Amino acid sequence: MCLGKCKLLIWITLTFSGFVGAQDGFPFTLPKEKPNREMSAAMERNYDNYPASRPEDNELFSLFKYSKLKGFEYHNNDGTVSRRDPSKIIYVEGKYYVWYTYRNTVTPPMGAEKSNDTVPSSDWDLAEIWYATSKDGFTWEEQGPAIKRPAKPAVGWRSVSTPDILVWENKYYLYYQGFLEASGKRGDDCPVTVSYASSPDGPWVSHNKVVVGNGAKGDWDQFSIHDPYPLVYKDKVYLYYKSDFDGNPKLVRMQGLAIANHPFGPFEKHPLNPVLNSGHETTLFPFKEGIAALVIKDGNEHFTIQYAPDGVNFDIASITSVMPIAGGPFIADAFTNTKEGRGITWGLCHSLNAGSPGKDFAQLLRFDCDLSLDIDDKEMKNHSYYNSYGPAFFLMHPLSNTQKKRLQTNQN
Ligand code: AAL
């Protein structure tokens, strides 16, 4: 009798003291589904937080591959011409269309102090919005300006940049940043405006109003509304955007959402903004019943691909690397108000530091990936590029002199 009670007492103590009852070792073949066993927090997370137990089976995990584009020249890389921040890509009557920030200035960017009416402060100062078409997404034919800078004091008189496209009831809408002073005077400050056309080839008519305005004084988005990125979702225009804020010790970059019933607005900013706590330029796409996001280079959750089943509350779906900067994907269902988003496989992005120091400019590249329910490209599901990095890659990131001094002090 006592032995039975003793065993029960020991079992109760061990079980409720956190000690795991005896169980077989975790299985050699990784279970696809969550196994019915006591697991560590990491293993619970591996099954609860991600769409699949391993990257190879995760529809929202992908590596990214890059290709040079034909059809764009850059003044022998002297920094006076730059192309960057490409829009989403649309396909109209057998051609792909893309819009982007085009800068063609007498000098490379010289900073706010040295800037003037012809000398740009930044890579996107004194810019226009140009566009190009393509049959295959690799060779492009530059068509020229879509949106030029309007006369002062209209919104965008200093620079128009970072466009994105919306197709709504057979009309085309280009949203873009409209600078009212050189970027960098106070900060990278601007609101967002829009122009519209009946054809992707224009002519574009300016709405000549701010449609997504800066936030209230003291709000996170009081100074900058960047990277306007419209999708059609739940019968409305869901316009995602980025803002730069704080600034101590570095700018914080997060992303917000503004929603409207019509392309001209009024846009209501979501009360839960910011809706993404990391990232930089906005790149999102309809996926299943929700919205997925490429969350790149800034913040706690940088280099992740995230998913919001409601388009608002995002969670990490995968962690990846070498993500496209300012990705503008081709999204077949960007404007179809779909509830079954199929995902993306390619788009354009930009690469910074394309010129030598002091001759800085950005150039457009193509990226390919497998974030699509319609393909299964196993090469895109390798875990990372690390095996391809030789010593030269790692040695591109040396200790600074300050760090060397700290090490010498500590070691003496
Ligand atoms: C880009 C975008 C916005 C910023 C600048 C040009 O990467 O975030 O467009 O204003 O940098």
Boltz pocket constraint, residues with backbone or C-beta under 6 A from the ligand:
constraints:
  - pocket:
      binder: B
      contacts: [[A, 85], [A, 124], [A, 161], [A, 162], [A, 177], [A, 188], [A, 226], [A, 227], [A, 242], [A, 280], [A, 281], [A, 326]]
      max_distance: 6.0
